[in-house]
Amino acid sequence: MTEIVITGIGATTPLGGDLASTWAGMLAGRSGVQRIDLDWAAELPVQIAAPVAVDPSEKIDRVKARRLDRSTQLALIAAEEAWSDAGFDWNAAEGVDVDPQTLLVSLASGIGGLHSLLNNWDAHRDKGYRRVSPFTIPMLMANAPAANVGIQIHAKAGVHTPVSACASSNEAISLAIDQLRLGRAEVAVVGGAESTIHPLPIAAFGQMQALSRRNDEPERASRPWDRGRDGFVMGEGAAVMVIETLDHARARGAKIYGTLAGSGISADSYDIVQPDPSGAGQSMAMLRALKNANLTAADIRHVNAHGTSTPAGDVTEASSIRRALGAAADQAVVTSTKSMTGHLLGGAGALETIATVMALHDRIVPPTINLEDPEPGLEIDIAANASRQLPQGDLAGVNNSFGFGGSNVAVVVTNANQTT
């Protein structure tokens, strides 16, 4: 089977404007959650979120930004870092770095250009149709982040945007793995981006009772597996990887972070919002990912969980991890980095797959912060409130992403082929 390796990583998140600062923040157990200091938040029952640490206006030219939704701006920032990290020139002419016919983009967004849609609706309602931007449609469409990245790097093998709510970016990674293994591309830019810190989605998620209302303690609001958890925290950001066939990466002497060993997808088909309480679909995604990677549960030493800090979701996932790994669950260190970043929705899976890659690369698992009173009966080994070292040797890890509608995607990574 064709081996797929990670050669470039980029991120802009609530913990930092690049991979290095984001990863350092995770290892330090730092929260990116804060009070929303805007007038519109004052009337809402939820007044906290996790915005990006570095606003895209600091990196994207103002004139260019006017034609891009915020989610696309974030995607371009992360993609440029990943592309450069892989040793390529972001502004190279077509075909200089990679044959465009062998270059793929698979970059997801769970909701798409929400700011562009709602802001232009406000302009239409308040000031008339002439105030609607002519760029509204190419800004709001869900594939705008992927399309803009594809245009920038001249990708001709395909530009894809899977949409499966909070599982979207892990599904984008899974799609790219398949495409590279099928020989339809040799290099792919994969990941996800989301920006939905806006009064409507926060009000809507709040009305669902899905968001934490710990407004007076923002940094302690996201608390996966803690008995005091009361919902997730809305985050924003983008996370992108450059992945290649091993042969292509070796031929150009690329540095390698690790291997994307496989992926697995399933569906609960149970409820539009709630996970199947049996966890059967989640376990199936993990088991399919292991089979796809030609690994067993005994190979897994780390799980970066979906771990959103919701009452039902956290307990169900703990059960699904135990079911999938069986007796081997005792040796897998589990964490939820959402405790620090909040929930990036369609960008979450990519960010957490990157965290899994870095954990195996550096042999250290970032903590789940705010876990002060664990839910009883979890029976998983959580890196509570402190980073945890991983052993030497060949390691494998799993990242889980579960989305509204019952979408389940697990991605398996290893430190095989690591050269840096």
Buried (B, 14 or more C-beta within 10 A) or exposed (E): EEBBBBBBBBBBBBBBBBBEBBBEBBBEBBBBBBBBEEEEBEEBEBBBBBBBBBBBEEBBEEEEBEBBBBBBBBBBBBBBBBBBBBBBEBEBEEEEBBBBEBBBBBBBBBBBBBBBBBBBBEBBEEEEEEEBBEBBEBBBBBBBBBBBBBEBBBBBBBBBBBBBBBBBBBBBBBBBBBBBBEEBBBBBBBBBBBBBBBBEBBBEBBEEEBBBBBBEEBBBBBBBBBEBBBBBBBBBBBBBBBBBBBEBBBEBEBBBBBBBBBBBBBBBEBEEEBBBEBBBBBBBBBBBBBEBBEBEBBBBBBBBBBBBBBBEBBBBBBBBBBBBBEEBBEBBBBBBBBBBBBBBBBBBBBBBBBBBBBBBBBBBBBBBBBBEEBBEEBEBBBBBEEBBEBEEEEBBBBBBBBBBBBBBBBBBBBBBBBEE
